[in-house]
Amino acid sequence: MTNLITGLIGVAGVCAFLGILLWWIKAAPLIIICVLVMALLIYDFYQSLRANGNGTT
């Protein structure tokens, strides 16, 4: 359960940071890179939760 909570806090923090960054800098290459980074972050978070059994061993 701890991995889920801390992971969601981390994902929300990165989304907030990149969202503010993209709000001020509206460049197509930056948008593409940020979308790909967020997709990889969410995929890795999902894989991490599946591998650990959601924090319970």
N, CA, C and O atoms as a Tinker XYZ file with bonds, in Angstrom:
   228  protein
     1  N      0.817000   -1.195000    0.000000    73     2
     2  CA     0.000000    0.000000    0.000000    64     1     3
     3  C      0.861000    1.259000    0.000000    63     2     4     5
     4  O      0.484000    2.279000   -0.578000    81     3
     5  N      2.021000    1.180000    0.653000    73     3     6
     6  CA     2.919000    2.332000    0.698000    64     5     7
     7  C      3.422000    2.688000   -0.694000    63     6     8     9
     8  O      3.523000    3.866000   -1.038000    81     7
     9  N      3.741000    1.660000   -1.504000    73     7    10
    10  CA     4.211000    1.930000   -2.866000    64     9    11
    11  C      3.141000    2.638000   -3.687000    63    10    12    13
    12  O      3.460000    3.502000   -4.503000    81    11
    13  N      1.906000    2.289000   -3.485000    73    11    14
    14  CA     0.810000    2.924000   -4.223000    64    13    15
    15  C      0.692000    4.398000   -3.847000    63    14    16    17
    16  O      0.591000    5.258000   -4.722000    81    15
    17  N      0.705000    4.684000   -2.567000    73    15    18
    18  CA     0.524000    6.067000   -2.105000    64    17    19
    19  C      1.709000    6.935000   -2.517000    63    18    20    21
    20  O      1.518000    8.010000   -3.085000    81    19
    21  N      2.918000    6.486000   -2.240000    73    19    22
    22  CA     4.090000    7.286000   -2.598000    64    21    23
    23  C      4.245000    7.402000   -4.102000    63    22    24    25
    24  O      4.691000    8.436000   -4.600000    81    23
    25  N      3.883000    6.358000   -4.831000    73    23    26
    26  CA     3.942000    6.414000   -6.288000    64    25    27
    27  C      2.959000    7.419000   -6.855000    63    26    28    29
    28  O      3.293000    8.168000   -7.773000    81    27
    29  N      1.749000    7.441000   -6.317000    73    27    30
    30  CA     0.762000    8.416000   -6.786000    64    29    31
    31  C      1.179000    9.851000   -6.466000    63    30    32    33
    32  O      0.951000   10.762000   -7.261000    81    31
    33  N      1.788000   10.042000   -5.304000    73    31    34
    34  CA     2.290000   11.376000   -4.956000    64    33    35
    35  C      3.395000   11.786000   -5.925000    63    34    36    37
    36  O      3.437000   12.930000   -6.376000    81    35
    37  N      4.284000   10.857000   -6.243000    73    35    38
    38  CA     5.373000   11.143000   -7.178000    64    37    39
    39  C      4.866000   11.440000   -8.576000    63    38    40    41
    40  O      5.317000   12.390000   -9.215000    81    39
    41  N      3.929000   10.629000   -9.056000    73    39    42
    42  CA     3.362000   10.844000  -10.392000    64    41    43
    43  C      2.626000   12.182000  -10.446000    63    42    44    45
    44  O      2.740000   12.916000  -11.427000    81    43
    45  N      1.883000   12.495000   -9.407000    73    43    46
    46  CA     1.171000   13.777000   -9.367000    64    45    47
    47  C      2.147000   14.951000   -9.354000    63    46    48    49
    48  O      1.896000   15.971000   -9.996000    81    47
    49  N      3.248000   14.818000   -8.634000    73    47    50
    50  CA     4.251000   15.879000   -8.594000    64    49    51
    51  C      4.899000   16.109000   -9.948000    63    50    52    53
    52  O      5.080000   17.250000  -10.370000    81    51
    53  N      5.248000   15.025000  -10.626000    73    51    54
    54  CA     5.850000   15.157000  -11.956000    64    53    55
    55  C      4.842000   15.734000  -12.943000    63    54    56    57
    56  O      5.193000   16.580000  -13.766000    81    55
    57  N      3.591000   15.282000  -12.866000    73    55    58
    58  CA     2.554000   15.831000  -13.755000    64    57    59
    59  C      2.348000   17.316000  -13.514000    63    58    60    61
    60  O      2.182000   18.080000  -14.465000    81    59
    61  N      2.356000   17.733000  -12.262000    73    59    62
    62  CA     2.192000   19.149000  -11.953000    64    61    63
    63  C      3.370000   19.957000  -12.487000    63    62    64    65
    64  O      3.179000   21.020000  -13.078000    81    63
    65  N      4.577000   19.461000  -12.283000    73    63    66
    66  CA     5.761000   20.166000  -12.764000    64    65    67
    67  C      5.752000   20.279000  -14.283000    63    66    68    69
    68  O      5.960000   21.365000  -14.824000    81    67
    69  N      5.513000   19.168000  -14.974000    73    67    70
    70  CA     5.513000   19.205000  -16.438000    64    69    71
    71  C      4.330000   20.008000  -16.972000    63    70    72    73
    72  O      4.438000   20.655000  -18.014000    81    71
    73  N      3.210000   19.970000  -16.268000    73    71    74
    74  CA     2.060000   20.756000  -16.698000    64    73    75
    75  C      2.341000   22.243000  -16.655000    63    74    76    77
    76  O      1.992000   22.975000  -17.581000    81    75
    77  N      2.973000   22.690000  -15.581000    73    75    78
    78  CA     3.342000   24.107000  -15.471000    64    77    79
    79  C      4.376000   24.468000  -16.527000    63    78    80    81
    80  O      4.298000   25.533000  -17.140000    81    79
    81  N      5.338000   23.587000  -16.738000    73    79    82
    82  CA     6.362000   23.821000  -17.749000    64    81    83
    83  C      5.743000   23.952000  -19.143000    63    82    84    85
    84  O      6.103000   24.846000  -19.909000    81    83
    85  N      4.821000   23.062000  -19.459000    73    83    86
    86  CA     4.183000   23.096000  -20.778000    64    85    87
    87  C      3.226000   24.277000  -20.916000    63    86    88    89
    88  O      2.971000   24.742000  -22.027000    81    87
    89  N      2.700000   24.759000  -19.806000    73    87    90
    90  CA     1.806000   25.916000  -19.848000    64    89    91
    91  C      2.556000   27.161000  -20.307000    63    90    92    93
    92  O      2.026000   27.983000  -21.056000    81    91
    93  N      3.816000   27.287000  -19.839000    73    91    94
    94  CA     4.596000   28.477000  -20.153000    64    93    95
    95  C      5.388000   28.336000  -21.448000    63    94    96    97
    96  O      5.577000   29.320000  -22.164000    81    95
    97  N      5.849000   27.140000  -21.757000    73    95    98
    98  CA     6.654000   26.917000  -22.962000    64    97    99
    99  C      5.839000   26.033000  -23.898000    63    98   100   101
   100  O      5.762000   24.819000  -23.707000    81    99
   101  N      5.243000   26.634000  -24.890000    73    99   102
   102  CA     4.375000   25.893000  -25.809000    64   101   103
   103  C      5.132000   25.576000  -27.095000    63   102   104   105
   104  O      4.892000   26.193000  -28.133000    81   103
   105  N      6.037000   24.621000  -27.021000    73   103   106
   106  CA     6.823000   24.185000  -28.173000    64   105   107
   107  C      6.470000   22.725000  -28.472000    63   106   108   109
   108  O      6.419000   21.896000  -27.563000    81   107
   109  N      6.233000   22.423000  -29.726000    73   107   110
   110  CA     5.809000   21.079000  -30.120000    64   109   111
   111  C      6.805000   19.989000  -29.696000    63   110   112   113
   112  O      6.372000   18.969000  -29.159000    81   111
   113  N      8.119000   20.158000  -29.912000    73   111   114
   114  CA     9.038000   19.098000  -29.481000    64   113   115
   115  C      8.997000   18.847000  -27.972000    63   114   116   117
   116  O      9.086000   17.704000  -27.525000    81   115
   117  N      8.862000   19.917000  -27.195000    73   115   118
   118  CA     8.792000   19.759000  -25.745000    64   117   119
   119  C      7.518000   19.022000  -25.339000    63   118   120   121
   120  O      7.545000   18.195000  -24.428000    81   119
   121  N      6.429000   19.309000  -25.993000    73   119   122
   122  CA     5.159000   18.628000  -25.701000    64   121   123
   123  C      5.280000   17.136000  -25.993000    63   122   124   125
   124  O      4.836000   16.306000  -25.201000    81   123
   125  N      5.879000   16.800000  -27.129000    73   123   126
   126  CA     6.053000   15.389000  -27.500000    64   125   127
   127  C      6.926000   14.666000  -26.481000    63   126   128   129
   128  O      6.608000   13.554000  -26.060000    81   127
   129  N      8.027000   15.300000  -26.088000    73   127   130
   130  CA     8.933000   14.682000  -25.115000    64   129   131
   131  C      8.233000   14.490000  -23.773000    63   130   132   133
   132  O      8.359000   13.430000  -23.159000    81   131
   133  N      7.505000   15.491000  -23.314000    73   131   134
   134  CA     6.819000   15.389000  -22.021000    64   133   135
   135  C      5.738000   14.314000  -22.039000    63   134   136   137
   136  O      5.566000   13.594000  -21.055000    81   135
   137  N      5.017000   14.199000  -23.133000    73   135   138
   138  CA     3.988000   13.159000  -23.238000    64   137   139
   139  C      4.630000   11.774000  -23.209000    63   138   140   141
   140  O      4.118000   10.869000  -22.550000    81   139
   141  N      5.734000   11.603000  -23.911000    73   139   142
   142  CA     6.422000   10.308000  -23.898000    64   141   143
   143  C      6.979000    9.989000  -22.511000    63   142   144   145
   144  O      6.889000    8.850000  -22.052000    81   143
   145  N      7.550000   10.984000  -21.851000    73   143   146
   146  CA     8.087000   10.769000  -20.501000    64   145   147
   147  C      6.972000   10.378000  -19.535000    63   146   148   149
   148  O      7.144000    9.475000  -18.716000    81   147
   149  N      5.831000   11.057000  -19.633000    73   147   150
   150  CA     4.717000   10.726000  -18.743000    64   149   151
   151  C      4.185000    9.319000  -19.016000    63   150   152   153
   152  O      3.835000    8.592000  -18.086000    81   151
   153  N      4.124000    8.936000  -20.300000    73   151   154
   154  CA     3.670000    7.590000  -20.635000    64   153   155
   155  C      4.616000    6.540000  -20.056000    63   154   156   157
   156  O      4.164000    5.533000  -19.511000    81   155
   157  N      5.917000    6.768000  -20.170000    73   155   158
   158  CA     6.892000    5.836000  -19.602000    64   157   159
   159  C      6.818000    5.802000  -18.079000    63   158   160   161
   160  O      6.958000    4.739000  -17.473000    81   159
   161  N      6.601000    6.955000  -17.463000    73   159   162
   162  CA     6.476000    7.018000  -16.002000    64   161   163
   163  C      5.276000    6.214000  -15.523000    63   162   164   165
   164  O      5.386000    5.440000  -14.571000    81   163
   165  N      4.154000    6.388000  -16.163000    73   163   166
   166  CA     2.944000    5.678000  -15.758000    64   165   167
   167  C      3.079000    4.181000  -16.019000    63   166   168   169
   168  O      2.630000    3.368000  -15.211000    81   167
   169  N      3.691000    3.811000  -17.138000    73   167   170
   170  CA     3.909000    2.396000  -17.434000    64   169   171
   171  C      4.830000    1.752000  -16.395000    63   170   172   173
   172  O      4.560000    0.646000  -15.929000    81   171
   173  N      5.911000    2.438000  -16.033000    73   171   174
   174  CA     6.834000    1.913000  -15.038000    64   173   175
   175  C      6.166000    1.806000  -13.671000    63   174   176   177
   176  O      6.392000    0.839000  -12.943000    81   175
   177  N      5.349000    2.786000  -13.321000    73   175   178
   178  CA     4.626000    2.742000  -12.048000    64   177   179
   179  C      3.676000    1.549000  -12.027000    63   178   180   181
   180  O      3.587000    0.845000  -11.021000    81   179
   181  N      2.971000    1.319000  -13.122000    73   179   182
   182  CA     2.069000    0.177000  -13.223000    64   181   183
   183  C      2.835000   -1.146000  -13.085000    63   182   184   185
   184  O      2.406000   -2.044000  -12.361000    81   183
   185  N      3.962000   -1.255000  -13.781000    73   183   186
   186  CA     4.762000   -2.471000  -13.705000    64   185   187
   187  C      5.307000   -2.679000  -12.289000    63   186   188   189
   188  O      5.370000   -3.810000  -11.807000    81   187
   189  N      5.695000   -1.606000  -11.637000    73   187   190
   190  CA     6.209000   -1.693000  -10.282000    64   189   191
   191  C      5.147000   -2.197000   -9.319000    63   190   192   193
   192  O      5.432000   -3.016000   -8.445000    81   191
   193  N      3.938000   -1.716000   -9.475000    73   191   194
   194  CA     2.849000   -2.178000   -8.610000    64   193   195
   195  C      2.528000   -3.645000   -8.854000    63   194   196   197
   196  O      2.266000   -4.389000   -7.909000    81   195
   197  N      2.546000   -4.060000  -10.099000    73   195   198
   198  CA     2.262000   -5.472000  -10.413000    64   197   199
   199  C      3.356000   -6.391000   -9.872000    63   198   200   201
   200  O      3.057000   -7.470000   -9.360000    81   199
   201  N      4.620000   -5.975000   -9.981000    73   199   202
   202  CA     5.724000   -6.825000   -9.544000    64   201   203
   203  C      5.769000   -6.966000   -8.031000    63   202   204   205
   204  O      6.104000   -8.032000   -7.515000    81   203
   205  N      5.437000   -5.905000   -7.324000    73   203   206
   206  CA     5.512000   -5.944000   -5.858000    64   205   207
   207  C      4.221000   -6.424000   -5.217000    63   206   208   209
   208  O      4.175000   -6.556000   -3.994000    81   207
   209  N      3.210000   -6.681000   -5.954000    73   207   210
   210  CA     1.953000   -7.080000   -5.350000    64   209   211
   211  C      1.329000   -5.948000   -4.583000    63   210   212   213
   212  O      0.684000   -6.169000   -3.558000    81   211
   213  N      1.511000   -4.734000   -5.065000    73   211   214
   214  CA     0.952000   -3.528000   -4.468000    64   213   215
   215  C      1.487000   -3.281000   -3.062000    63   214   216   217
   216  O      0.772000   -2.791000   -2.186000    81   215
   217  N      2.749000   -3.625000   -2.863000    73   215   218
   218  CA     3.399000   -3.311000   -1.597000    64   217   219
   219  C      3.248000   -4.356000   -0.522000    63   218   220   221
   220  O      3.864000   -4.225000    0.537000    81   219
   221  N      2.461000   -5.385000   -0.742000    73   219   222
   222  CA     2.285000   -6.429000    0.261000    64   221   223
   223  C      3.075000   -7.653000   -0.157000    63   222   224   225
   224  O      2.976000   -8.100000   -1.300000    81   223
   225  N      3.858000   -8.198000    0.758000    73   223   226
   226  CA     4.661000   -9.379000    0.428000    64   225   227
   227  C      4.227000  -10.557000    1.253000    63   226   228
   228  O      4.786000  -11.645000    1.117000    81   227
